[in-house]
């Protein structure tokens, strides 16, 4: 898979399919951060942009186990891009 293909598909996920399925990225990742904080018994919620970074790390872990599944690369790029969007807006 070419770089442009990975980036284009990741972009579609952020703005299209995933948003349609799971809702606004900020609201979704804010909710996930609150849930993770509660489970981990933290005093503060995990910020939405850090949720994106942590999700990307999950995909990187999957890549380390099996580097042949292109969807893990696409998802990791989408998660990092979403994290960057949330952290800088």
CORTA-V667846 format. One record per residue. RES is the residue in one small letter. SS is DSSP state (@ for helix, = for strand, . for the rest). PSI is psi in whole degrees, -180 to 180 (NA if undefined). D_CENTER is the distance of its C-alpha to the mean C-alpha in Angstrom with 2 decimals. Layout:
res ss psi d_center
RES SS PSI D_CENTER
RES SS PSI D_CENTER
//
This chain:
res ss psi d_center
x . 136 20.25
x . 154 20.69
x @ -47 18.39
x @ -35 18.92
x @ -44 18.00
x @ -47 14.61
x @ -41 13.91
x @ -44 15.49
x @ -39 13.66
x @ -42 10.16
x @ -41 11.78
x @ -37 13.16
x @ -43 10.05
x @ -45 8.80
x @ -13 12.42
x @ -97 13.85
x @ -52 13.28
x @ -40 10.18
x @ -40 11.59
x @ -38 14.93
x @ -45 14.06
x @ -5 11.95
x . -176 13.22
x . 134 12.43
x @ -41 8.94
x @ -48 10.93
x @ -43 12.94
x @ -49 10.48
x @ -28 8.46
x @ -43 12.02
x @ -44 13.36
x @ -44 11.06
x @ -40 12.02
x @ -41 15.57
x @ -46 15.67
x @ -40 14.48
x @ -41 16.99
x @ -44 19.64
x @ -40 19.32
x @ -3 19.41
x . 47 22.19
x . 158 20.95
x . -17 22.91
x . 151 20.07
x . 152 16.76
x . 126 13.63
x . 148 12.63
x @ -39 9.63
x @ -32 8.62
x @ -29 9.09
x @ -45 6.98
x @ -43 3.87
x @ -41 6.42
x @ -37 7.41
x @ -39 4.81
x @ -40 5.44
x @ -35 8.90
x @ -44 9.17
x @ -38 8.85
x @ -38 11.30
x @ -41 13.47
x @ -37 13.74
x @ -40 14.70
x @ -33 17.27
x @ -41 18.74
x . 101 18.98
x . 6 18.27
x . -11 19.49
x . 107 16.69
x @ -25 15.26
x @ -29 12.49
x @ -39 10.74
x @ -44 11.15
x @ -47 10.07
x @ -42 6.73
x @ -44 6.37
x @ -44 7.81
x @ -42 5.87
x @ -44 2.62
x @ -40 5.97
x @ -42 7.79
x @ -40 6.32
x @ -43 6.91
x @ -41 10.13
x @ -46 11.08
x @ -38 11.00
x @ -25 12.76
x @ 4 15.33
x . NA 16.29
//
